[in-house]
Amino acid sequence: MIAAISVHHHPSPESVTSLMPARSRSPITFDRVVTDGAPSSHDEIVKVFGVEVAYKWVVAAVYVSALFLDILDTTIINVALPRLGTQFRTDNAEWVVLGYTISLAVWIPASGWLGDRFGTKRVFLFALMSFTVGSLLCGFADSIGQLVAFRVLQGIGGGMLTPVGIAMLFRAFPQAERAKASTVVMIPTLIAPALGPVLGGFISTHFHWRWIFWINVPIALAALWFGWRHLREHREPSARGFDAAGFLLSGAALALIVYALSEGPSSGWTSDVVLRAGAAGLLCAALTVLVELKVANPMLDLRLFGNRMFRQCNLVGFFSIASFLGVLFVMPMYLQNVRHMNELQSGLTTFPQAFGVMLSSVVAGQLYTRIGPRRLMFGGFFTSALAIALFLWIDTGTNLWLVRGLMFLRGLCMGFAFVPMQAASYSTIRPEQNGRASSIFSTQRQVGVSFGVAIMASVLASHGALRPVVSAADAARALDGVHIAFGLAVAAAAVAAVLALFIRDSDAKATMVQRSR
């Protein structure tokens, strides 16, 4: 991932120098650090291994590498849970996933402030280091308790990587190139979830489960070294004072809500543990709103929801991500539990979606400046709903090449919508607000994923489709559950399409300007 640095705009050294402040008109090398608050050109050139590269692509390379590992880690482990349960003789192997998810939830809200206060480079590299050390230790775990603890350490880093990284990326790219930056973000965001089951299944089948964690380490170390050498530091002078109440309340709210949503399908929505966690989470969320709206320098700046474009894109994002990752949860259950395929076969069947995403993301980035986000988002989510609706007719004998074709079609539709949504979300957000805005957007995404998977998992569980092996006698009932779950994904994508109609292209005009070359 690190090697994939490309230069789309290479201005002359004179033009770069003319755009820089007078005090910093000196040759730029890879170890140059821009002081906090100093303005800089979006087209700044740095030297990487002796080659001149636009700094924005340096940021993109580091961020994409880290984000790819972070998202991959949320899906690659799922296929190994039965093996881990057997290895450690436990019925609580799901805490390997829950521990990581809850740790993510605690640290996501605080990440924006931390990056603004202590510097985006420092916090991003700390997050990546935590993730790397956690991955290494997970591979050496000798008990389920150790493994869960090390997954929590991984989650500390994973929770901060995305919000801080997206703030770095959008500060490096000018608004007119937000669609290009969003295309870069789509690579790990949409491909990693599809690749995770394939890679996890391959490792589980042919190697020891410990390599599921160790595979992260060499890539993460390369990204750490590269980021330490080439990233600039950036702080926001406005980030003063630690909002302890906001940190505790927002972290507790998100962690408890995510836990309740994750536990509901297995323990039952009326069980004491789910009701208590859900009620406590909602109470903490309500207190978070009350506290953060009164604090001058909040940990989670909820006032940003007063921004029309940002608010609407968050609403669209919630339902769209619930649909997108909900299907990626349901499809393996259908393939593995109902049709008795192994993890690798299942992953290879769902993977064509990634190719559809890659193709449409590139095209969407080109169309964005001419068509705008509203029509692209509506068209992408509406056609995605139609594509998912075709899954309502699959059965135990459906040709797998048809399933692969439908997954490709769904990816093709989603790519057209996700790129403009990412580009437009921050179009009216001031640069100094990028860190806090990315925390909110990541929080919404985490809740959306948990909500979508929880609802669909509950439907599958009630129809017996979550059992590792569904018998022939129960196949029809399990298939009904799969169809209902896909129907919910259709509804979520349709809601996202309708909400996209309320987006105004005029609000995104700063990101729709074609830069002169």
N, C-alpha and C positions, 0 to 999 in steps of 0.2 A: 504494500500500500504506500510506503514511504517513497518509493521510486516514481510514483505516478504524479510527477510535478510537470505541469505544462505551462507555457507562457503564451497567453492569448494577446497580450499587448506589450510591446517592447519599445517604449519611446526612447528618443535619443537622450544621452546623459545631460545635455544642455537643458532639455525640456523638464527633466526631473529636477535639476538644480534650481531652475527658475521658480518652481512651485514650492520649494522648501524655504523655511524661515532663514534669515540671514545668518543667525548664529550657528546653524547646522549645515551650512553649505560646504561640506567636506566629503571626501570619498567615503562611500558606504561599503562596509564589509560585513561579513557574516556575524562578527562579534560586536557590532555596534548596537548600543542600547539607547533608545530615545527616552529622554527624561519625561516624567509624568507631566501631562498637560501640554507638551510641545506639539504643535500641529505638524502633520506630515502629509505627503501626497499619497493618494490611493495607488499611484503607479510607481511607488518607490521600488528601486531595484536593489537586491542584495546578492552577494556571491555565495553560491552553494556548490561546494566541491569545485571551486574555480569557475563555475558557470554563472552568468548573470541571470537572475530569475526575479520576476515581480514578487514582492513580499506577500501579496495576498495569496499567491499559490503556495507559498511556504506555510502559511497559516492553514490553508485548506488541506495540505498534505498531512500535517500533524493532526488536525482535528478529525479528518476522515478516518485515519488509522485508529485513533483512540475510540471514536464513536462506533466503528465497525466491531471492535472487540467487545465494547460495552453491550451493544445490542445482541451480538452473537451469543454472548454468555447467558442471556436470558432465555434462549431457546435451545442451545446445544445440550444443556444439562437434562432437559425433560425426558429424553429418550433413555437416559441412564438411570433414572430413579428406581425402577424395579431391581436393577443390578446392585445399586447402592443399598437398597433395603435388605437384600440377601447378604451382601458383604458385611454389613454392620448389624445384622439380625435385629432389625427394627421395623415397626409399622409406621414410623414417623419420618420417613425419607422425604416427604413433601416439604419439611422444614428447611431442606437444602435450598429450595426455591423461595419459600416464604421468608426465610431469614435475609436473603439477598434483597427481595422485593421491599420488605419493610425498612431495611436500612437505606435503600434508595429513597423511599418516601420521606424519611426523616431529614435527609440532607438536601433534597432538591429545593425546598423553599428558601433555605439559607444561602444557597450557592451564589446567587446573583450579588447579594450584599458582600459576601466574603471576597469575591473577585474584585468588586469595586473598591473595597477597603484595603485589601492586602496586595492587590495586583493580580491581573488575570493570568499572567504567565506563571507566577508563583503558585497560585491556587490550582491552576490546571495541571501543572507538573506534579504537585502534591497529590492531587486526585488520581492521576495516572500511576504514580508510585504506589499509592494505597491499593489500587486495583491490581497492580503487578505483584506486589508482595502477597496480597490475599490469594491470588491465583496460584503462586508458587506454594504457599502453605497448604492450600486446599489439596494439592496433589500429594502432600505428605501426611494428611490427616489419618489417624489411627482409630478414630471413633466418630460416631455421628455427632456428638457434642462438639468435638474439635472442628469438624467439617462445617457445621452451622456457624460456629464462631468466626471461622476464617471467611465464610461467605458474607458475614456481616461486615468484616473489614473490606472485602471487595466492594460491597454496596456503598460504603462511605465514599470511595473514589468514584464508583459508577454514578452515584447521585449527583455529583458535582461536575462531571465531565461534560454532559450535554449542555446545561445552561451556560456555563462559563465558556465553553467552546463556541457556541453559537454567537455569543456576545463578541468574542474575538473575531470570528469570521465576518460578521456584519459590520464591524468597525473597519476591517481591512478592505472590504469591497464597498465601492460607492453605491448609492441607492440605484443608479442606473444599471448596475450589474447584479442586483439582488436576485434576478431570475437565474443568472449564471451560477451564483453562489448557492441558490436553492437546489439547482440540478446536482451540484457537488454533494450537498447534504443528502439528497435522495439515494445516492449510491449505497451508503451503509444502512440508512434508515429502512429501506424497503428490500434490500437484497439479503442483509444479515439474518432477518427472521426466517427467510426461505432457505438459506444455506445451513442454518443451525441444525435442523433435524437431519439433513444429509450428512454433514460432518460428524454429528453426534452418533448417528447410526453406524457410520463407517468405523469410527474409533471404538465404539462399544463392541462391534462385531469382530474386529481384527486386532485390537490393541487393548491394553489395560485401561480401565476407566480413568485412572489418574491423568492420562494424556489429554482428557477433555479440558483440564485446567492448565496443564503445562504448555499446551499449544499456544496459549496467550503470551507466555513470557518472552520469547525472542522478539516477537513483533512489538510488544509493549516497550521492551528495553530499547529497541531501535528508535521508536517514536519518542521516548524520553530523551535519549541522547540528542536526537535531531532537534527537538523542541528546546532543550536547554541551550544548544548552540545558536539557534537561529530566531527564536521568538523574541519579540520586544515586550517589555513590561508596560502595563497601563493601569493607572489607578484613577478613580473618580474622587475629586476633592469633596464632593457633596456627601460621600459615604462616611458619616461620623457617628460615633456612639454605637454600642451593641444593644440591639433591641432584644433583650433576653426573653421578655414575655412573648414577643412575636415568634422567636425561634422555638420556644418550648411548645406554644399552642399550635402553631402551623405544623411543626413536625409531628406532634402527637395526633393532631386531627387527621393528617394524611396517612400516617402509619396505622391508626386504628380503623379508618375507613377501608384502606386497602386490605387489612387483615380480615375484617368482617366480610368483605366481598370475596376474598380468597377462600375463607373457611365455610361460607354459606352453602355452597353446593354439596360439600361432603358431610358437614355436621347438621345441616338443616337450618333454614332461615329463622325458625322459631326457637332454636336452641339457645340456652342461656348465654353461652360464650359469644355467639354471633350478635344477639340482641344487646348485650352489655357493651361489646366492643363498638358496634354500630352507633348506639346511643351516645356513648362517650365521645366517639369521633365526631358526630354531628354537633354535640355540645361544644367541643373544642373548636370546631370550625366556626360556629356562631360567635364564640368569644374572640377568635382570631379576627373576624371581620370588625367587631366592635373596637378591639384594641388597635388594630393596624390603621383604621381610619382616623384615629385620634393622635397617633404618634407622628411627630414631625419627620422622623427618618425611619420608616418602617422596614422590617426585615422582608416582608412581602407587600409590595406597593400595590394594594388593591385599587387605588385611585386610577391606575392605568386602564381599568375597565370603563372609565369615562371616555376613553378614546374609541370612537365608533368603529373604525376599521379593525383595531386590535380586539375589541370585544366580539365583533361578528366572526372574525377568523377563529377565535377560541371556541365559539359555539359550534362552528362548522367542524373544527378539528376534533372536538369531543366525540361527535357522532361518527365522523369518518374513520377515526382510529379504532373506535369500538367495532365498527363493521370490518375493517381491514384485518386486524389481528384476531378478531373473533372467528373469522373464517379460517385463518391459519391455525386456530385451535381446534375447530370442529373437523376440518378435513382429515387430519391425521387420526382422529378418533374413528372416523368412518372407515378409513383405509386399514388401520391396524386392528381395531376391535371388531368391526363388523365384517370386513373382508379378509382379515387374518394375514395381512402383509407384515413383513418385518420393518424395522425402523428405516433402514436404508432404502428399501423399495418405496416406502411411503414418502420419504424426503425427496426422492428423485421424481415422484409423481407430482408433487406440489411445486417443485423448483422452477418449472417453465414460467411461472408468474414473474420471477425475477427478470427474465429476458424481456417480457412485455413492459415491465417498469422501466428498464434501461432504455428501450427504444423510444417510448413515449415521453420520458423525462427530457431527453435531448430535444425532441421536437417541440415540446411544451415551452422549453426555455427560449426557443427561437420565436415562437408565436406570441409569447407573453407581451412584448412591447407593442404588437399590432392589434391584438384582440383584447387584452386586459384580463384581469383575474376573474371577473364575474361570470362571463360566458364559458371560460375554460373550466372553472370549478364546477359550475352547474352541469355542463356537458359531461365532464369526467365522472362525477358522482352519479348522475342519472343513468348513464350507460353502464356504469359499474353495478348499479342496482339491477339493471336488466340482465347483466352477465351472471350475477349471483343467483338470480331467479331461475336460471336454467338448471342450477343444482337441485331444484325441487323435484326434478324428474329422474335423478339418478337412483339406481337400485343396486343390489348385490351383483348383478351381472353386467353393469355398464362397462363398456370398453374403456380401458385405462387411457388410451390415446385420446378419447373424447374428453375425459377428465383433465388430462394435461392441456388439451387445447382450450378448454374453458378457463383453466387457471391462467394460461397465457393471455387470453382475452381480458380477464379481470385485471391483470397487472397492467395491460395496455391502457385500460380505461383509468385506473387509479393514478398512473403516472401523470396523465394530463391534468389531474386535479390537484395533486399534492405539491407540485412545483409552484404553481401560482399561489396556492395557499401559504406556503412558506415564505415566498417573496413578498406577498402583500401584507402579511401579519405585522411586520415591523415598519411598514412604509411611512406611517405618520408618528413613529416613535423617535424621540430625539436621541442622538448618539449616547448621551450620558445616561439614558434610561434603558439601554439595551440589556444590561446585566439583569436588572429587576424584571424586565419584560420577559426575558428568556426563562427566568425562574417560574413565572406564572404560567407561561406556555408549556413548560415541561411538567409542571404540577397537573395541569389540565390533561395533558397526554397520559400521565400515569394513572389518573383516576379513570379516564376514558377506557384505557386498556383493561383495567381491573373490572370495570363495570360491564363491558362487553363480554369478556371471558366468563365472568361470574354468572351472568344471566343465561348465556348459552350452555355453560357447564351444568347449571341447574336443570335445564330442559333435558340434556343428555342423561344426567343422573336419574331423573324421574322416569326415563324410558329404558334404563338399563344399558345405555350405550357407553358408559364409562367403565364397564367391566372389561378387564384385559382381554378376555375371549368371550364373545357373544355366541351362544349356541344357535344352531339352526332354527330351533323352535322359537327363540326370542328375537331372531333377526328382523322380523317384520316390525315388531314394536320398537326396537332400537332404531330402525330406519326411519320410523315416524318421528322420533326425537331428533334425528339428524335433519330431517326436512324442516321441522319447526325452527330449529336453531338457525338454519340457513335463511328461513323466512324472516327471523329477527334481524339478521345481517342485511337483508334486502331493505327492511324498514329503516334501519339506521342510516344506510347509504342514501335512501330517498329523503330522509329528514335533512341530511347534510346538503343534498342538492337544493332543496327548498330554501334552506337558510342561506345558501350561496346567492340566491336571487336578490337578497337584501344588501349585498355588498355593492358599493359604489366604485366604479372604475376611477372616478375623479379623485377619490381619496388615495389612490395608488399611483397617481400620475408621476410622482417623483421617481418611481421604480420602473416606469414605462418609457423613459427617455432613452433613445438609442444614442450611445456615445460616439462621437466622431473619432475616426481612426487616423 
